[in-house]
Amino acid sequence: MTAYDTSNNARSDVLTVIYTLVDDYRSVRIFNDGNGPLILSSISKQNGSTWLILNFPFLLPATIEAGAFVDFDVTVDRQGLNADNYSDNVVITSNDSANSPFLLPVTLLIDEVTRYSLENGYIYLAGAEGYIDQLQVDPTGSSNYGQNIIKDGGHLDWLVDGTPFSRLETTIQTQEQDRLVLNNQAGALWDIRLNGPSLTSSLNLAYAPTNVQIKLNMTYEDSGYFDYANRYHWELNNNHEALDIPFKTFYSQTGNIRTIEYFMRNPDTGHYLEFRTNNLGDPEHIPTTGNNRLIAIGTGNFDIDFYNLPSHKIWMEKNSDTLTLCSGQDTTFQTVNFDFQVADFNELDDIEVNEHGDKMPFFYTSADEPITNVYGGEYSFDELLNRFYRQSSFFYTDVGLNIWWNWATQYTGFVNNWYRSKLKNNLATWHQGDDGYGHAGYMWTWGYDANAPDFGRGSPVGGLNTNYDTRHLNTNALYIQAVWNYYSWTGDYVFLNSQLQRVSDAMQYQKDWLGASTEDLINGENSYDSDHGGIHDEDMLSNYWDLLPFGGLDAYASIDYYNSLLAMAQIHYALGNMAEGDDYAALADQTKTAYNDTFWSVLTERYIGAIDRLGTSHDYGFTFVNIQALEAGLADSVRAENIINWLDSGDICSRWVFAPRTCTSSTLDNWRRVDANRADYGWELQLQDGGANLYVSGYDIIARAQYSGANAAYTRLKEILTRYSEPDKLTGGSPTIFNETIQGGNDGAGSIGVMSHEFPESGIAGSAFLYAFLGLKPMWDGLHIEPAIPSNQTYIGAENINYHGMNLNFHITENTITIECTRNESVGENCYVIDGSRKVFPAGTFTLDEPYGYQADANGDGDVDGLDLKALIDAFTAGSATEIDIQTFALGFGR
């Protein structure tokens, strides 16, 4: 047996590698110079050197016939190595007794390299051989630089057609006070300039490339949990300070947010590691036309605004100890830019969500209470509230599939960004057609794909399961609600009018084919559909909760039907069809009565889940059914009190804290759809069987504010935010810091649904503050404002709320609502309603102070605002109250 270096085409018993970026490997050939078969047993590194990499494209043991040979590559990696001589042996064992083991020496020589640097008080950078390995900044410009943004042993470097810009041969072409030009001697120049807090740079190529990217390696730990408040890493037997992790949050200019915790332990790939930029249809953009900005919020005293990345394609790559920010794409451009600015953002109020300067919504409270997690991380209520809203609403790179779009309108409707525009596009193109039984008007469960024309319906032909009808029965109701929600926030009359026939057809389908016209409820049991009767291990799913055979008389789908009737009433009122609106409002009242008559359990004093086609009631303590019924306003005060008392009993809310159990008794072996009665979907092992889903908490908070008051809702919200403050931040991969399994993506089934994988509906929880406490409710006649301030707050507020083209800020005290408009692009007359009084928003920018509600009895004489209550009441009783009396009474008492 002989082994030699085919790179030099000569036999050699010593393989010597002098490292360059071009010449970083050698090909080794093993030749059988004997007469019989040569059997290779193993190829290994004698000393196990990490810089030495062996790549052989054959399996061992391998047989080489006489006169034949095999090749393998020996590669070296000098990353993190200092200038020195390194050596090891490749050990080859075989049946050649005279030459086994065969030792092939490998040496790596790393010479001292010339380093370069550039600094101006705001930015310090340094590197060698064409890369940058030190990048430190100071937003004050005082040269008090923070930690190195680049991981120890990592680089900031270009990748051109798969090859790094950096090379051993790189020279300094220009070195000036604020400028550095690097020449890699392979047709590329990197021109770097500093100007105050800004770094601008361009890669200039002497040839047309096919792909250009830039990559920034940052310190990171994929395992464990990072508590950014105290910059500490928590992990069993590996707790330590984590001061070198540079950033805690990343925002693209669409509002898409990725927190550092989101990446940790997360096994997902593809779009889960990409950032959403401003492209609805996702066609390929050339680098100069895409939205290519990313803001990185630091863990220390600096932030970075990567305002001009090479491309709108921005993503992260990661391994166990490195998080790499990447941007680039296929291009033939010979000049590509990479620019950033050192900043110190007010994260709550400075983050832009589009290229026009609209800002991310910001909620606040007067108390801004401190919250300390069990690991000692110290946060404030407002900090957590806003990060929770943003992360829950915009961590996902899209608005989900069809059945998620109604939820998405609720947490993105008031934000003028890509997500809202995408919703409009999606709603306008939601496929409406045959339900598989010849009935028109059905809103398809998963949308339409021309390449699989029956798949998106959800069966009964060619769907997710060709043997069963897997259609969701509430999609029509979801569509109608989503159309109204989108219009109610945007005032897009053209869009609403364009959908009128579609929403009418969608409503008629519910009446004609889902039982609504005869029962005022949704009933999946009918003569044409044999799979939605609600029978255990026989029937199919009918909605989002897809392990359960909701059907028959369906309490969950009937909530959406009720809401769709209310939405249809609002749609017709908005279009001036008052009589039609009244008709739908009357139908909603009928459904409300039917719902309580049918689904209220006198025995358990809560709503059941369904009544199957055999007449059997199914009640497993479905918290999500009861909570969403409350939020919809289906319950009276007595029923609501019973439900909330039940929710607060036992461990319903305390087991998972961030959300109630989805049910209080197991459905395993009791009530499951066909093919879903699996032991590994059992109690607390699966989100839908005793687990918890974050989105439900949004409805919980709103319902408590409606029925139990602001204090009860605030208490629940604080409990949720306290759980959110823990180091896992309810995101990342399994397990959580409390060893809970997270469902979705490559994690598979799990106990909880949180801000990871495919749970964009989590935004319902994050946005609840706006609806529960500020009381914003867009209606056909204007924006209704009905605040509910917790007793421990003197004021609450929200900024950057987009309503009908106006950017509005709200500051609410005990008796005054201040509305500020900072930009007004509204069209026509737009109104607001406070205490039943409807007024027109002024044109242009403005500030309004509006009194509301109960006014305080300042002097303690039993009158409101010093008014003579007895005289006013007597005047009303006698029927002699004047218009001024009436206005005064309304001002004093409001609601």
Buried (B, 14 or more C-beta within 10 A) or exposed (E): BBBBBBBEEEEBEEBBBEBEBEEBBBBBBBBBEBEEEBBBEEBEBBEEBEBBBBEBEEEEEBEBEEEEBBEBBBEBBBEEBEEEEBBBBBBBBBBBEEBBBBEBBBBBBBEEEEEBEBBBBBBBBBBBBBBBBBBBBBBBBEEEBBBBBBBEEBBBBBBBEEBBBBBBBBBEBEEEEBBBBBBBEBEBBBBBBBEEBBBBBBBBBEEEBEEBBBBBBBBBBBEBBBBBBBBBBBBEEEEEEBBBBBBBBBBBBBBBBBBBBBBBBBBBEEEBBBBBBBBEEEEEBEBBEBBBBBBBBBBBEBBBBBBBBBBBBBBBEBEEBBBBBBBBBBBEBBEBBBBBBBBBBEBBBBBBBBEEEBBBBBBBBBBEBEBEBEBEBEBBBBBBBBBBBBBBBBBBBBBBBBBBBBBBBBBBBBBBBBBBBBBBEBBEEBBBBBBBBEBEBBBBBBBBEEEEEBBBBBBBEBBBBEEBBBBBBBBBBBBBBBBBBBBBBBBBEEBBEEBBEBBBBBBBBBBEBBBBEEBBBBBBBBEEBBBBBBBBBBBBBBBBBBBBBBBBBBBBBBBBBBBBBBBBBBBBBBBEBEEBBEBBBEBBEBBBEBBBEBBBEEEBBBBBBBBBBEEEBBBBBBBBBBBBBBBBBBBEEEBBBBBBEBBBEEEBBEBBBBBBBBBBBBBBEEBBBBEBBEEEBBBBBBBBBBBBBBBBBBBBBBBBBBBBEBBBBBBBBBBBBBBBBBBBBBBBBBBBBEEBBBBBBEBEBBBBBBBBBBBBBBBBBBBBBBBBBBBBBBBBEBBBBBBBBBEBBEBBBBBBBBBBBBBBBBBBBBBBBBBBBBBBEBEEEBBBBBBEEEEEBEEEEBEBEBBBBEBEBEEEEEBBBEBBBEEBEEBEEEEEBEEEBEEBBBBBBBE
